Amino acid sequence: MQNEGKIRIPSGCAISGVFSKSGERFDGETVIRSIVPMHDRSNGLGGGFAAYGIYPQHRDLYAFHVFYDSVRAKDECEEILRSGFDIEAAEKIPTRKMPQITDEPAIWRYFGLPFDKQLQSTGFDEREFVARFVVKINSSIPGAYVFSSGKNMGVFKAVGFPEDVGRYYRLEDYAGYCWTAHGRYPTNTPGWWGGAHPFSLLDYSVVHNGEISSYDANRRFIEMFGYRCTLLTDTEAIAYIVDYLNRRQGLSLRETADVIAAPFWSEIDRMDGEERRRRTYLRNVFSSLLITGPFSILLGFTGGMMALNDRLKLRSMVVGEKGDRVYVASEECAIRTVEPSLDRLWSPRGGQPVIVTLNKGVRV
């Protein structure tokens, strides 16, 4: 007992999110400050952010953020990109030199839309065309990785502590209505730029604290539908599962949560009528997409944010409200740092999603 109180064993990783239901845009410094008190939950092997509403001048264009490890990879990726997309702008993503951030790849962004002729020739809708393009680049071009591909949003990530990563990317220069953040503490996968959170496809972005013990079953199922898990960490699969269930299968976000963190069969047996039939259907049809193991997840998407714990609530997560803003974090101190006086603070039950969206009529 001589070391009691002297050694802190974190429960791995930090997540934080801030959302404005009125659509008010605010800079990245707010979410950076929120994750600083949770510094010891990460170990410098990954930090990252997702931001929504940050590209109003290109709001109707897809924004591709890409890491390049070589000139060859950049040339090959750009050739494929320009063959399928009308690119309106291409530029390096602005960064500042930080001694804590090393081994940087080249980091570029592109704004554009698929050519109509390409869409017609494939028969895909616009979002499916873009998703397949991202999977193709990330699985077939060594040294090129598209890590963000939504409209009017962007992911920014690196190897480092999150507060350093945020300032490396100059996030004080961006303004968005929704921000999520992650500090990584990898336990059984490598720390590298592509493996930092968030993981994103189209406008979905995921930050995650925990470990997916069902990863192999989840991966094998999702890869039957054209996805490829290439980034050496289990969280990547969550982004693809959400895309598959919500976009491709048309499930609501609440139904998506009911698949990912499905109730135990013993709970379903105690339900009545239609609810019991609905939950039974989801568990049977999508049984391979149940995520087991401890987790807390923050999902960002255009117009909203969803927080979700595993069924047993084995990872901490708290939610706070103040006015039109909603805060989610691994620890209460992260919320109190940016909003000391809250209207409401609570800890969601395991498996019960907290979904917040923009007020009706707000355009972003």
Beta strands, then each sheet from edge to edge (+ up, - down):
strand 1: 14-20
strand 2: 26-27
strand 3: 47-52
strand 4: 62-68
strand 5: 85-92
strand 6: 106-114
strand 7: 144-148
strand 8: 153-158
strand 9: 175-176
strand 10: 178-183
strand 11: 199-201
strand 12: 204-210
strand 13: 295-301
strand 14: 304-309
strand 15: 318-322
strand 16: 325-329
strand 17: 344-346
strand 18: 354-357
sheet 1: 8+ 3- 10+ 1- 16+ 15- 17+
sheet 2: 2+ 9-
sheet 3: 5+ 6- 4+ 7-
sheet 4: 11+ 12- 13+ 14- 18+
end
